[in-house]
Amino acid sequence: MNTRGKTPRDAQAPDVPQAPGTPPARTESAAGPSGRWLLGAGVLVLFAASLAYGAWRQHEENGQVLEAAAATRNAAARVRLGDVRTSDAVFTLTLPATTSAFEAVSVFARASGYIEKRFVDIGSRVKTGDILARISAPELDHQIALAEATLAQNEAALAQAKANRDLAKVTWDRNAKLVDQGYVSLQDGDVARLTLEARASDVHSAEATVQAQREQIKVLRQQKDYQRVAAPFDGVVTQRNVDNGSLVQADATSGTALFALSRGDVIRIQLYVPQDAAVGVTPGVAAVVRVPEIPGRTFPGQVTRVANTLQPNTRTLLTEIDVQNADGALTPGIYCNVALQVPRRTPSLLVPSEAVIFNKAGMQVVVVQNGVARIRKIAVVRDFGTEVEVGEGVKAGDKVVLNPPVDLADGGKVQVDQPSAGPSKQM
C-alpha cells in the first residue's frame, strides 16, 4: 500500500465509502469548539441547579426552625404553683444570750481590823442577815469608851452651865425690881441682865456639845456593828477574798471586798433585739429559754424591761428577761438561746423559697394570672428556710411558680401541673 503523501491519522483510518446522497461527515477539526461550549454550558447549568437546590433546602430548614420557635413560644410552659399566704400574728425570734444573777454584789468591810472568824465559803447558801464573817477591832472598843467618858464630861459641863444660868436668872430677877425702885444702879442692872443671857448661851452650847458627842458614840457603835458582816439578801457566795486573820480596811477608796454574793432564784437575761423586730418587743412578751447542755427542757419567762432606745452602733434594743429558777437548774454566766414570741406590728406575707428568682434585676417571683406568667419584684424581709417573709410585691392568695424555667418570660403562657394522686388504698 502506498502511503506516501498521507498523514499518520489518514494512514490509520481506512477509506470508507459513503452512501449515495449522504452529506459528507464533518471532520474533527470542524466539530471541536462547539462540543466544548456545550460541555461548559452543561456544567454551569448543573452548578446553578445545585445552588438553587441548596438555597431551597436552606429556606425550608429556616422555615422549620421558625415554625418550631413559634410553636415553642405559643406552647404553654408546664409549671407547678405555690400559694402566697399571710404570716401569723406572732413570729418567733431566736437570739443568743447569757444568763446573769438577778442581784449580784461584792460585800465590803465597813470596819477596819482583822478577820476574827469566817463563817461561809464559796458555794455557801445564805439568808438575809446571816453572819458571813466577824472582824476584830479592839481599838474601836477603846474609842467607844473614850467617847462615852467625854460624853459624861460634857454632860457635867452642861449641868454646871445650867446652874450658872439659874444663878444669873435669880440675880437678874432681884436686881430688876431694885433698879426700878432706884436702889440698884442701871449699870449693875445691865450687868445682871447680860450675865443671864451669857449663861443661857453657855447652856445652849453645852447642850449642843452633848448632842454631838452622843451622835459620835452612835457612829462608833455602828462601826462596832459593822464588825459583824451580814448577808444583804438570800443568795450564794460566789467568791471569797479573805480568811481568818486577814487584815481588812474600811476606807471607801481602798476598802477590801470580802465576799461576792449572787441571787439565783430569779435569773436575769440580757439580749439585744435587732431593729426590724424591736418595734414589737414590749414588757410582757413571752420568751422561752433553752440551754444546749440541758436538752429536753425549756424555761419560760417574759420580757420585763426594755431600754426604749436602740444602741447607735448596732441598731439593737437592750432587752431584759426574768426567768424563775426556784430549783437552781440555771446558773449565772451560761450560754443560752432565747425564743421571743414577738407580735407583728405590720402585716407580712410568706412565699415559698423555691419560687424566688435572684438575678441582676433583684429578687423576683412569677405570679400566674389567668394562665399567664407575670414577673413581680419582691422585697424580702426575713428568710425562714423553706419560706421567705415578703413585705411587698405580692398579695395574699397569689399563685407563684415553683422553680420557674429560665426561659419563662413575662406574659408567657403556662400550664399548671396537677399534683399526682397517691396510690389508692386497697379495701
JONOR-V304718 format. One record per residue. N is the residue number from 1. RES is the residue in one small letter. SS is DSSP state (H for helix, E for strand, - for the rest). OMEGA is omega in radians with two decimals (NA if undefined). D_FIRST is the distance of its C-alpha to the first C-alpha in whole Angstrom. Layout:
n = [N N]
res = [RES RES]
ss = [SS SS]
omega = [OMEGA OMEGA]
d_first = [D_FIRST D_FIRST]
This chain:
n = [1 2 3 4 5 6 7 8 9 10 11 12 13 14 15 16 17 18 19 20 21 22 23 24 25 26 27 28 29 30 31 32 33 34 35 36 37 38 39 40 41 42 43 44 45 46 47 48 49 50 51 52 53 54 55 56 57 58 59 60 61 62 63 64 65 66 67 68 69 70 71 72 73 74 75 76 77 78 79 80 81 82 83 84 85 86 87 88 89 90 91 92 93 94 95 96 97 98 99 100 101 102 103 104 105 106 107 108 109 110 111 112 113 114 115 116 117 118 119 120 121 122 123 124 125 126 127 128 129 130 131 132 133 134 135 136 137 138 139 140 141 142 143 144 145 146 147 148 149 150 151 152 153 154 155 156 157 158 159 160 161 162 163 164 165 166 167 168 169 170 171 172 173 174 175 176 177 178 179 180 181 182 183 184 185 186 187 188 189 190 191 192 193 194 195 196 197 198 199 200 201 202 203 204 205 206 207 208 209 210 211 212 213 214 215 216 217 218 219 220 221 222 223 224 225 226 227 228 229 230 231 232 233 234 235 236 237 238 239 240 241 242 243 244 245 246 247 248 249 250 251 252 253 254 255 256 257 258 259 260 261 262 263 264 265 266 267 268 269 270 271 272 273 274 275 276 277 278 279 280 281 282 283 284 285 286 287 288 289 290 291 292 293 294 295 296 297 298 299 300 301 302 303 304 305 306 307 308 309 310 311 312 313 314 315 316 317 318 319 320 321 322 323 324 325 326 327 328 329 330 331 332 333 334 335 336 337 338 339 340 341 342 343 344 345 346 347 348 349 350 351 352 353 354 355 356 357 358 359 360 361 362 363 364 365 366 367 368 369 370 371 372 373 374 375 376 377 378 379 380 381 382 383 384 385 386 387 388 389 390 391 392 393 394 395 396 397 398 399 400 401 402 403 404 405 406 407 408 409 410 411 412 413 414 415 416 417 418 419 420 421 422 423 424 425 426 427]
res = [m n t r g k t p r d a q a p d v p q a p g t p p a r t e s a a g p s g r w l l g a g v l v l f a a s l a y g a w r q h e e n g q v l e a a a a t r n a a a r v r l g d v r t s d a v f t l t l p a t t s a f e a v s v f a r a s g y i e k r f v d i g s r v k t g d i l a r i s a p e l d h q i a l a e a t l a q n e a a l a q a k a n r d l a k v t w d r n a k l v d q g y v s l q d g d v a r l t l e a r a s d v h s a e a t v q a q r e q i k v l r q q k d y q r v a a p f d g v v t q r n v d n g s l v q a d a t s g t a l f a l s r g d v i r i q l y v p q d a a v g v t p g v a a v v r v p e i p g r t f p g q v t r v a n t l q p n t r t l l t e i d v q n a d g a l t p g i y c n v a l q v p r r t p s l l v p s e a v i f n k a g m q v v v v q n g v a r i r k i a v v r d f g t e v e v g e g v k a g d k v v l n p p v d l a d g g k v q v d q p s a g p s k q m]
ss = [- - - - - - - H H H H H - - - - - - - - - - - - - - - H H H H H H H H H H H H H H H H H H H H H H H H H H H H H H H H H H H H H H H H H H H H H H H - - E E E E E E E - E E - - - E E E E E E E E E E E E E E E E E E E - - - - E E E E E E - - - - - - E E - - - - E E E E E E - H H H H H H H H H H H H H H H H H H H H H H H H H H H H H H H H H H H H H H H H H H H H - - - - H H H H H H H H H H H H H H H H H H H H H H H H H H H H H H H H H H H H H H H H - - E E E - - - - E E E E E E - - - - - - E E - - - - - - - - E E E E E E E E E E E E E E E E E E H H H H - - - - - - - E E E E E - - - - - - - - E E E E E E E E E E E E - - - - - E E E E E E E E E - - - - - - - - - - E E E E E E E E E - - - - - E E E E H H H - E E E - - E E E E E E E E - - E E E E E E - E E E E E - - - E E E E E E - - - - - - E E E E - - - - - - - - - - E E E E - - - - - - - - - - -]
omega = [-3.13 3.13 -3.08 3.10 3.13 3.10 3.10 -3.14 3.12 3.14 -3.11 -3.10 3.12 3.14 3.13 -3.14 -3.12 3.10 3.14 3.13 -3.14 -3.13 -3.11 -3.14 3.12 3.08 -3.12 -3.12 -3.14 -3.07 -3.05 -3.10 -3.13 3.13 3.11 3.12 3.12 3.12 3.11 3.12 3.11 3.12 3.13 3.13 3.11 3.13 3.12 3.12 3.10 3.12 -3.14 3.13 3.10 3.11 3.12 3.12 3.12 3.12 3.12 -3.14 3.09 3.11 3.10 3.10 3.14 3.10 3.11 3.12 3.12 3.11 3.11 3.13 -3.09 -3.12 3.14 3.10 3.13 -3.04 2.98 -3.05 3.02 -3.06 2.94 -3.07 3.13 3.14 3.13 -3.13 3.13 3.07 -3.10 3.11 -3.11 -3.10 3.05 -3.12 3.11 3.14 3.06 3.14 3.11 3.04 3.11 -3.10 2.95 -3.09 -3.12 3.07 3.05 3.10 3.12 3.14 -3.14 3.07 3.13 -3.12 3.04 -3.03 -3.08 3.10 3.13 -3.13 3.13 3.08 -3.04 3.05 3.13 3.12 3.09 -3.13 3.13 -3.13 3.08 -3.10 3.09 3.13 -3.10 -3.11 3.11 3.08 3.10 3.12 3.11 3.13 3.11 3.14 3.12 3.09 3.10 3.10 3.11 3.11 3.13 3.09 3.07 3.09 3.10 3.10 3.10 3.13 3.11 3.11 3.12 3.10 3.14 3.10 3.13 3.13 3.11 -3.13 -3.13 3.12 3.13 -3.09 -3.13 3.12 -3.11 3.10 3.13 3.14 3.10 3.12 3.12 -3.12 3.11 3.14 3.11 3.09 3.12 3.12 -3.14 3.14 -3.12 3.08 3.09 3.12 3.12 -3.14 3.08 3.08 3.08 3.13 3.12 3.12 3.13 3.11 3.11 3.12 3.12 -3.14 3.11 3.14 3.10 3.10 3.09 3.11 3.08 3.12 -3.13 3.12 3.06 3.05 3.07 3.09 3.13 3.05 3.06 -3.11 -3.05 3.11 -3.13 3.13 3.08 -3.13 -3.11 3.07 -3.11 3.13 3.10 -3.08 -3.09 3.04 -3.14 -3.14 3.13 3.09 -3.13 -3.13 -3.12 -3.12 -3.05 -3.09 -3.10 -3.13 -3.09 3.03 -3.07 -3.07 2.94 -3.04 3.11 3.10 -3.03 3.12 3.01 -3.13 3.09 -3.13 3.07 3.07 -3.07 -3.06 3.12 -3.05 -3.07 3.11 -3.04 -3.08 -3.13 -3.09 3.12 3.06 -3.11 3.11 -3.09 3.13 3.09 -3.10 3.08 3.13 -3.11 -3.11 3.09 -3.08 3.07 3.13 3.08 -3.14 -3.13 3.09 3.09 3.11 -3.13 -3.10 3.02 -3.07 -3.11 3.09 -3.13 3.05 -3.04 -3.08 -3.11 -3.09 3.10 -3.08 3.09 -3.08 3.11 -3.13 3.08 3.14 3.08 -3.04 -3.05 -3.11 3.10 3.14 3.08 3.08 3.13 3.03 -3.13 3.10 3.14 3.04 -3.11 3.09 3.13 3.06 -2.98 3.06 3.14 3.05 3.12 -3.13 3.10 -3.07 3.13 -3.13 3.07 -3.09 -3.10 3.09 -3.03 3.05 3.10 3.10 -3.09 3.11 3.13 -3.13 -3.09 2.97 3.09 3.14 3.13 3.10 3.12 3.09 -3.13 -3.13 3.09 -3.12 -3.12 3.06 -3.06 3.07 -3.10 3.14 -3.06 -3.13 3.13 3.13 3.14 3.12 3.05 3.09 -3.04 -3.14 -3.10 3.09 3.13 3.09 -3.11 3.14 3.10 3.06 -3.12 -3.11 3.09 -3.10 -3.07 3.09 -3.08 -3.11 3.13 -3.07 3.11 -3.10 3.14 3.13 -3.14 3.05 -3.03 3.02 3.10 3.12 -3.11 -3.13 -3.14 3.14 -3.12 3.14 3.08 3.13 NA]
d_first = [0 4 6 9 12 11 14 14 15 13 10 12 13 11 13 16 18 21 24 26 29 28 28 25 25 26 24 25 27 29 30 31 35 36 35 37 40 40 40 43 45 45 46 49 50 50 52 54 55 56 58 60 60 62 64 65 65 68 70 70 71 74 75 76 77 80 80 81 83 85 86 87 89 91 91 95 95 97 100 103 107 110 113 115 119 122 123 127 130 130 128 128 128 128 129 129 133 136 139 142 146 148 150 150 153 154 157 159 162 165 168 167 168 167 165 168 166 163 163 159 156 152 151 155 156 159 161 162 165 164 165 162 164 168 168 171 173 176 177 176 179 181 180 181 185 185 184 187 189 188 189 192 193 192 194 197 196 196 199 201 199 200 204 204 203 206 208 207 207 211 212 210 212 215 215 213 216 219 216 217 221 221 222 218 217 213 212 213 212 208 208 209 206 203 204 204 200 199 200 198 195 196 196 192 191 192 191 187 187 188 186 183 184 184 180 179 181 178 175 176 177 174 172 174 172 169 170 169 165 164 161 160 158 157 154 153 153 150 151 154 154 158 160 163 165 162 163 163 163 164 163 161 158 158 159 158 156 157 155 152 153 151 151 149 150 148 145 143 140 138 135 133 131 128 129 127 129 132 133 134 136 140 143 143 139 138 137 135 135 133 133 130 132 134 132 133 136 136 139 140 141 141 141 144 144 141 141 140 138 135 134 132 130 129 129 131 134 137 138 141 141 144 143 146 146 149 148 147 143 142 142 142 139 136 133 133 131 133 131 133 133 132 133 130 132 128 126 123 120 118 114 112 110 107 107 107 104 104 102 102 104 106 108 107 107 105 107 106 107 106 103 102 102 104 104 108 109 112 115 115 119 119 116 118 115 113 115 115 118 117 119 117 114 114 117 119 117 113 110 108 105 105 102 100 96 95 93 96 97 100 99 97 98 99 99 102 102 104 106 105 108 109 109 111 114 114 117]
